[in-house]
Amino acid sequence: MRPRVSTLPIAGLVTAEFLSLLGNQVAAVAMPILVLHYTQSPLVTGIASAGNVIPIVIAAIVGGKAIDRFGAWHLSVVADLMSGLSVLALPLAFKYFSRVPPGIVFLLVFIGALFDPTGVAARQTLVRGLSRLGGQPLKRINTFRGSLENAADFIGPVIGVGLIASIGTINTFFANAASFLLCASIFALAVPRKPSTSATTSSDVLTGVRFIFGHPQLRTLAVFGLIGNFVILPFLALLLPVLATQVFGSTTLLGICLSAFGVSATVGALSFSKLSSLFSRSLIFYGGLLTTASAIAFCGFFTTQFGVAFSSALAGLLLGASNPLEQTILQEETPKPLAGQVFTSLTAIRFASGPPGLLIAGALIELIGVKAVLVSGGGLLIIAAMLGWHRAPLQDTNRHPGRMDESASNKAALDLNKDS
């Protein structure tokens, strides 16, 4: 008998992902504008932005362990519900207290972002199983997921600016919280619930990290993700806001730049299936980093708003194709017993450079100016991408000699757990 094919679960998961990411982008575009408006300090804005990134690193300590022990389905629902409730804390604080100290605001931003990474990783661990259930190849699903993720990047800023202008900042956070609650509801109704299995989980939270750095493909993604986010996160969360609001005096320009970045990244993600059949994985991955790095540097030279918007669009173009490529490699190479820990660990490693990058960028802006920081950051990423392309190429086929089949991979994961 042919196995029953159902596309509803994967459709529900992708929809829930999109709504969650959309809510995050609405909040992300409002926060740096508000902090810059009240403090006029890029350094303080960098500190506030770091409050959104640090939880991603913390998630590696407890998130992956929790996913593998309690199950990805349960953790996805719980994480979205907690994200929705925590996001409500900030507007309620402003609504019922006459004065909220800046330190409390930063703390609430941190708490609001604390549950997102675990929810994202939990949903990602379910993709491989749901792709089999729906009879769809991973490449096609990840192309669609990457496209919607990038679509959220360009729709979110537009919605955020529109909501702030029409209903105010506090009510915008209520809308953000509602997106998380809707995300949890859609996921719970559409995605089948499976019993969790905790027998194969490791007692060592560093198991995922050791697996990543012991695997050449995943190690490459981790190292160059770490380097890339040292430059790209400050570019999106700090350098563009400062350039738009303090150099060009336009908050609208910031929304246009972030949306242009998201639109081009969506085009890149939609092109992944076609690009992967024409070009090597190394060309897609490192070519994306080189294009993004060059575009960041260009922002430091352009003197018109059109030039900055064009560079922002160029920055996302091939970077968007890198997203489904990385997810495909991760899902291909990760043994199922370690999926939660490996997925959260890889995300945490890559984002660990974000907070120091934001703080260093904020300090350098006040010392040498935002344009000089843009040129320096783009140049650093160009050098790193060229070295990586030469020294750490990605495998171009799923059937390379070092690849284990799923049963052997799972056995290796069990051995790794015993050793740890």
Secondary structure as a PSIPRED ss2 file (coil, helix, strand):
# PSIPRED VFORMAT (PSIPRED V4.0)

   1 M C   1.000  0.000  0.000
   2 R C   1.000  0.000  0.000
   3 P C   1.000  0.000  0.000
   4 R C   1.000  0.000  0.000
   5 V C   1.000  0.000  0.000
   6 S C   1.000  0.000  0.000
   7 T C   1.000  0.000  0.000
   8 L H   0.000  1.000  0.000
   9 P H   0.000  1.000  0.000
  10 I H   0.000  1.000  0.000
  11 A H   0.000  1.000  0.000
  12 G H   0.000  1.000  0.000
  13 L H   0.000  1.000  0.000
  14 V H   0.000  1.000  0.000
  15 T H   0.000  1.000  0.000
  16 A H   0.000  1.000  0.000
  17 E H   0.000  1.000  0.000
  18 F H   0.000  1.000  0.000
  19 L H   0.000  1.000  0.000
  20 S H   0.000  1.000  0.000
  21 L H   0.000  1.000  0.000
  22 L H   0.000  1.000  0.000
  23 G H   0.000  1.000  0.000
  24 N H   0.000  1.000  0.000
  25 Q H   0.000  1.000  0.000
  26 V H   0.000  1.000  0.000
  27 A H   0.000  1.000  0.000
  28 A H   0.000  1.000  0.000
  29 V H   0.000  1.000  0.000
  30 A H   0.000  1.000  0.000
  31 M H   0.000  1.000  0.000
  32 P H   0.000  1.000  0.000
  33 I H   0.000  1.000  0.000
  34 L H   0.000  1.000  0.000
  35 V H   0.000  1.000  0.000
  36 L H   0.000  1.000  0.000
  37 H H   0.000  1.000  0.000
  38 Y H   0.000  1.000  0.000
  39 T H   0.000  1.000  0.000
  40 Q C   1.000  0.000  0.000
  41 S C   1.000  0.000  0.000
  42 P H   0.000  1.000  0.000
  43 L H   0.000  1.000  0.000
  44 V H   0.000  1.000  0.000
  45 T H   0.000  1.000  0.000
  46 G H   0.000  1.000  0.000
  47 I H   0.000  1.000  0.000
  48 A H   0.000  1.000  0.000
  49 S H   0.000  1.000  0.000
  50 A H   0.000  1.000  0.000
  51 G H   0.000  1.000  0.000
  52 N H   0.000  1.000  0.000
  53 V H   0.000  1.000  0.000
  54 I H   0.000  1.000  0.000
  55 P H   0.000  1.000  0.000
  56 I H   0.000  1.000  0.000
  57 V H   0.000  1.000  0.000
  58 I H   0.000  1.000  0.000
  59 A H   0.000  1.000  0.000
  60 A H   0.000  1.000  0.000
  61 I H   0.000  1.000  0.000
  62 V H   0.000  1.000  0.000
  63 G H   0.000  1.000  0.000
  64 G H   0.000  1.000  0.000
  65 K H   0.000  1.000  0.000
  66 A H   0.000  1.000  0.000
  67 I H   0.000  1.000  0.000
  68 D H   0.000  1.000  0.000
  69 R H   0.000  1.000  0.000
  70 F H   0.000  1.000  0.000
  71 G C   1.000  0.000  0.000
  72 A H   0.000  1.000  0.000
  73 W H   0.000  1.000  0.000
  74 H H   0.000  1.000  0.000
  75 L H   0.000  1.000  0.000
  76 S H   0.000  1.000  0.000
  77 V H   0.000  1.000  0.000
  78 V H   0.000  1.000  0.000
  79 A H   0.000  1.000  0.000
  80 D H   0.000  1.000  0.000
  81 L H   0.000  1.000  0.000
  82 M H   0.000  1.000  0.000
  83 S H   0.000  1.000  0.000
  84 G H   0.000  1.000  0.000
  85 L H   0.000  1.000  0.000
  86 S H   0.000  1.000  0.000
  87 V H   0.000  1.000  0.000
  88 L H   0.000  1.000  0.000
  89 A H   0.000  1.000  0.000
  90 L H   0.000  1.000  0.000
  91 P H   0.000  1.000  0.000
  92 L H   0.000  1.000  0.000
  93 A H   0.000  1.000  0.000
  94 F H   0.000  1.000  0.000
  95 K H   0.000  1.000  0.000
  96 Y H   0.000  1.000  0.000
  97 F C   1.000  0.000  0.000
  98 S C   1.000  0.000  0.000
  99 R C   1.000  0.000  0.000
 100 V C   1.000  0.000  0.000
 101 P C   1.000  0.000  0.000
 102 P H   0.000  1.000  0.000
 103 G H   0.000  1.000  0.000
 104 I H   0.000  1.000  0.000
 105 V H   0.000  1.000  0.000
 106 F H   0.000  1.000  0.000
 107 L H   0.000  1.000  0.000
 108 L H   0.000  1.000  0.000
 109 V H   0.000  1.000  0.000
 110 F H   0.000  1.000  0.000
 111 I H   0.000  1.000  0.000
 112 G H   0.000  1.000  0.000
 113 A H   0.000  1.000  0.000
 114 L C   1.000  0.000  0.000
 115 F C   1.000  0.000  0.000
 116 D H   0.000  1.000  0.000
 117 P H   0.000  1.000  0.000
 118 T H   0.000  1.000  0.000
 119 G H   0.000  1.000  0.000
 120 V H   0.000  1.000  0.000
 121 A H   0.000  1.000  0.000
 122 A H   0.000  1.000  0.000
 123 R H   0.000  1.000  0.000
 124 Q H   0.000  1.000  0.000
 125 T H   0.000  1.000  0.000
 126 L H   0.000  1.000  0.000
 127 V H   0.000  1.000  0.000
 128 R H   0.000  1.000  0.000
 129 G H   0.000  1.000  0.000
 130 L H   0.000  1.000  0.000
 131 S H   0.000  1.000  0.000
 132 R H   0.000  1.000  0.000
 133 L H   0.000  1.000  0.000
 134 G H   0.000  1.000  0.000
 135 G C   1.000  0.000  0.000
 136 Q C   1.000  0.000  0.000
 137 P C   1.000  0.000  0.000
 138 L H   0.000  1.000  0.000
 139 K H   0.000  1.000  0.000
 140 R H   0.000  1.000  0.000
 141 I H   0.000  1.000  0.000
 142 N H   0.000  1.000  0.000
 143 T H   0.000  1.000  0.000
 144 F H   0.000  1.000  0.000
 145 R H   0.000  1.000  0.000
 146 G H   0.000  1.000  0.000
 147 S H   0.000  1.000  0.000
 148 L H   0.000  1.000  0.000
 149 E H   0.000  1.000  0.000
 150 N H   0.000  1.000  0.000
 151 A H   0.000  1.000  0.000
 152 A H   0.000  1.000  0.000
 153 D H   0.000  1.000  0.000
 154 F H   0.000  1.000  0.000
 155 I H   0.000  1.000  0.000
 156 G H   0.000  1.000  0.000
 157 P H   0.000  1.000  0.000
 158 V H   0.000  1.000  0.000
 159 I H   0.000  1.000  0.000
 160 G H   0.000  1.000  0.000
 161 V H   0.000  1.000  0.000
 162 G H   0.000  1.000  0.000
 163 L H   0.000  1.000  0.000
 164 I H   0.000  1.000  0.000
 165 A H   0.000  1.000  0.000
 166 S H   0.000  1.000  0.000
 167 I H   0.000  1.000  0.000
 168 G C   1.000  0.000  0.000
 169 T H   0.000  1.000  0.000
 170 I H   0.000  1.000  0.000
 171 N H   0.000  1.000  0.000
 172 T H   0.000  1.000  0.000
 173 F H   0.000  1.000  0.000
 174 F H   0.000  1.000  0.000
 175 A H   0.000  1.000  0.000
 176 N H   0.000  1.000  0.000
 177 A H   0.000  1.000  0.000
 178 A H   0.000  1.000  0.000
 179 S H   0.000  1.000  0.000
 180 F H   0.000  1.000  0.000
 181 L H   0.000  1.000  0.000
 182 L H   0.000  1.000  0.000
 183 C H   0.000  1.000  0.000
 184 A H   0.000  1.000  0.000
 185 S H   0.000  1.000  0.000
 186 I H   0.000  1.000  0.000
 187 F H   0.000  1.000  0.000
 188 A H   0.000  1.000  0.000
 189 L H   0.000  1.000  0.000
 190 A H   0.000  1.000  0.000
 191 V C   1.000  0.000  0.000
 192 P C   1.000  0.000  0.000
 193 R C   1.000  0.000  0.000
 194 K C   1.000  0.000  0.000
 195 P C   1.000  0.000  0.000
 196 S C   1.000  0.000  0.000
 197 T C   1.000  0.000  0.000
 198 S C   1.000  0.000  0.000
 199 A C   1.000  0.000  0.000
 200 T C   1.000  0.000  0.000
 201 T C   1.000  0.000  0.000
 202 S C   1.000  0.000  0.000
 203 S C   1.000  0.000  0.000
 204 D C   1.000  0.000  0.000
 205 V C   1.000  0.000  0.000
 206 L C   1.000  0.000  0.000
 207 T H   0.000  1.000  0.000
 208 G H   0.000  1.000  0.000
 209 V H   0.000  1.000  0.000
 210 R H   0.000  1.000  0.000
 211 F H   0.000  1.000  0.000
 212 I H   0.000  1.000  0.000
 213 F H   0.000  1.000  0.000
 214 G C   1.000  0.000  0.000
 215 H C   1.000  0.000  0.000
 216 P H   0.000  1.000  0.000
 217 Q H   0.000  1.000  0.000
 218 L H   0.000  1.000  0.000
 219 R H   0.000  1.000  0.000
 220 T H   0.000  1.000  0.000
 221 L H   0.000  1.000  0.000
 222 A H   0.000  1.000  0.000
 223 V H   0.000  1.000  0.000
 224 F H   0.000  1.000  0.000
 225 G H   0.000  1.000  0.000
 226 L H   0.000  1.000  0.000
 227 I H   0.000  1.000  0.000
 228 G H   0.000  1.000  0.000
 229 N H   0.000  1.000  0.000
 230 F H   0.000  1.000  0.000
 231 V H   0.000  1.000  0.000
 232 I H   0.000  1.000  0.000
 233 L H   0.000  1.000  0.000
 234 P H   0.000  1.000  0.000
 235 F H   0.000  1.000  0.000
 236 L H   0.000  1.000  0.000
 237 A H   0.000  1.000  0.000
 238 L H   0.000  1.000  0.000
 239 L H   0.000  1.000  0.000
 240 L H   0.000  1.000  0.000
 241 P H   0.000  1.000  0.000
 242 V H   0.000  1.000  0.000
 243 L H   0.000  1.000  0.000
 244 A H   0.000  1.000  0.000
 245 T H   0.000  1.000  0.000
 246 Q H   0.000  1.000  0.000
 247 V H   0.000  1.000  0.000
 248 F C   1.000  0.000  0.000
 249 G C   1.000  0.000  0.000
 250 S C   1.000  0.000  0.000
 251 T H   0.000  1.000  0.000
 252 T H   0.000  1.000  0.000
 253 L H   0.000  1.000  0.000
 254 L H   0.000  1.000  0.000
 255 G H   0.000  1.000  0.000
 256 I H   0.000  1.000  0.000
 257 C H   0.000  1.000  0.000
 258 L H   0.000  1.000  0.000
 259 S H   0.000  1.000  0.000
 260 A H   0.000  1.000  0.000
 261 F H   0.000  1.000  0.000
 262 G H   0.000  1.000  0.000
 263 V H   0.000  1.000  0.000
 264 S H   0.000  1.000  0.000
 265 A H   0.000  1.000  0.000
 266 T H   0.000  1.000  0.000
 267 V H   0.000  1.000  0.000
 268 G H   0.000  1.000  0.000
 269 A H   0.000  1.000  0.000
 270 L H   0.000  1.000  0.000
 271 S C   1.000  0.000  0.000
 272 F H   0.000  1.000  0.000
 273 S H   0.000  1.000  0.000
 274 K H   0.000  1.000  0.000
 275 L H   0.000  1.000  0.000
 276 S H   0.000  1.000  0.000
 277 S H   0.000  1.000  0.000
 278 L H   0.000  1.000  0.000
 279 F C   1.000  0.000  0.000
 280 S C   1.000  0.000  0.000
 281 R H   0.000  1.000  0.000
 282 S H   0.000  1.000  0.000
 283 L H   0.000  1.000  0.000
 284 I H   0.000  1.000  0.000
 285 F H   0.000  1.000  0.000
 286 Y H   0.000  1.000  0.000
 287 G H   0.000  1.000  0.000
 288 G H   0.000  1.000  0.000
 289 L H   0.000  1.000  0.000
 290 L H   0.000  1.000  0.000
 291 T H   0.000  1.000  0.000
 292 T H   0.000  1.000  0.000
 293 A H   0.000  1.000  0.000
 294 S H   0.000  1.000  0.000
 295 A H   0.000  1.000  0.000
 296 I H   0.000  1.000  0.000
 297 A H   0.000  1.000  0.000
 298 F H   0.000  1.000  0.000
 299 C H   0.000  1.000  0.000
 300 G C   1.000  0.000  0.000
 301 F C   1.000  0.000  0.000
 302 F C   1.000  0.000  0.000
 303 T C   1.000  0.000  0.000
 304 T C   1.000  0.000  0.000
 305 Q H   0.000  1.000  0.000
 306 F H   0.000  1.000  0.000
 307 G H   0.000  1.000  0.000
 308 V H   0.000  1.000  0.000
 309 A H   0.000  1.000  0.000
 310 F H   0.000  1.000  0.000
 311 S H   0.000  1.000  0.000
 312 S H   0.000  1.000  0.000
 313 A H   0.000  1.000  0.000
 314 L H   0.000  1.000  0.000
 315 A H   0.000  1.000  0.000
 316 G H   0.000  1.000  0.000
 317 L H   0.000  1.000  0.000
 318 L H   0.000  1.000  0.000
 319 L H   0.000  1.000  0.000
 320 G H   0.000  1.000  0.000
 321 A H   0.000  1.000  0.000
 322 S H   0.000  1.000  0.000
 323 N H   0.000  1.000  0.000
 324 P H   0.000  1.000  0.000
 325 L H   0.000  1.000  0.000
 326 E H   0.000  1.000  0.000
 327 Q H   0.000  1.000  0.000
 328 T H   0.000  1.000  0.000
 329 I H   0.000  1.000  0.000
 330 L H   0.000  1.000  0.000
 331 Q H   0.000  1.000  0.000
 332 E H   0.000  1.000  0.000
 333 E H   0.000  1.000  0.000
 334 T C   1.000  0.000  0.000
 335 P C   1.000  0.000  0.000
 336 K H   0.000  1.000  0.000
 337 P H   0.000  1.000  0.000
 338 L H   0.000  1.000  0.000
 339 A H   0.000  1.000  0.000
 340 G H   0.000  1.000  0.000
 341 Q H   0.000  1.000  0.000
 342 V H   0.000  1.000  0.000
 343 F H   0.000  1.000  0.000
 344 T H   0.000  1.000  0.000
 345 S H   0.000  1.000  0.000
 346 L H   0.000  1.000  0.000
 347 T H   0.000  1.000  0.000
 348 A H   0.000  1.000  0.000
 349 I H   0.000  1.000  0.000
 350 R H   0.000  1.000  0.000
 351 F H   0.000  1.000  0.000
 352 A C   1.000  0.000  0.000
 353 S C   1.000  0.000  0.000
 354 G H   0.000  1.000  0.000
 355 P H   0.000  1.000  0.000
 356 P H   0.000  1.000  0.000
 357 G H   0.000  1.000  0.000
 358 L H   0.000  1.000  0.000
 359 L H   0.000  1.000  0.000
 360 I H   0.000  1.000  0.000
 361 A H   0.000  1.000  0.000
 362 G H   0.000  1.000  0.000
 363 A H   0.000  1.000  0.000
 364 L H   0.000  1.000  0.000
 365 I H   0.000  1.000  0.000
 366 E H   0.000  1.000  0.000
 367 L H   0.000  1.000  0.000
 368 I H   0.000  1.000  0.000
 369 G C   1.000  0.000  0.000
 370 V H   0.000  1.000  0.000
 371 K H   0.000  1.000  0.000
 372 A H   0.000  1.000  0.000
 373 V H   0.000  1.000  0.000
 374 L H   0.000  1.000  0.000
 375 V H   0.000  1.000  0.000
 376 S H   0.000  1.000  0.000
 377 G H   0.000  1.000  0.000
 378 G H   0.000  1.000  0.000
 379 G H   0.000  1.000  0.000
 380 L H   0.000  1.000  0.000
 381 L H   0.000  1.000  0.000
 382 I H   0.000  1.000  0.000
 383 I H   0.000  1.000  0.000
 384 A H   0.000  1.000  0.000
 385 A H   0.000  1.000  0.000
 386 M H   0.000  1.000  0.000
 387 L H   0.000  1.000  0.000
 388 G H   0.000  1.000  0.000
 389 W H   0.000  1.000  0.000
 390 H H   0.000  1.000  0.000
 391 R H   0.000  1.000  0.000
 392 A C   1.000  0.000  0.000
 393 P C   1.000  0.000  0.000
 394 L C   1.000  0.000  0.000
 395 Q C   1.000  0.000  0.000
 396 D C   1.000  0.000  0.000
 397 T C   1.000  0.000  0.000
 398 N C   1.000  0.000  0.000
 399 R C   1.000  0.000  0.000
 400 H C   1.000  0.000  0.000
 401 P C   1.000  0.000  0.000
 402 G C   1.000  0.000  0.000
 403 R C   1.000  0.000  0.000
 404 M C   1.000  0.000  0.000
 405 D C   1.000  0.000  0.000
 406 E H   0.000  1.000  0.000
 407 S H   0.000  1.000  0.000
 408 A H   0.000  1.000  0.000
 409 S H   0.000  1.000  0.000
 410 N H   0.000  1.000  0.000
 411 K H   0.000  1.000  0.000
 412 A H   0.000  1.000  0.000
 413 A H   0.000  1.000  0.000
 414 L H   0.000  1.000  0.000
 415 D H   0.000  1.000  0.000
 416 L H   0.000  1.000  0.000
 417 N H   0.000  1.000  0.000
 418 K H   0.000  1.000  0.000
 419 D H   0.000  1.000  0.000
 420 S C   1.000  0.000  0.000
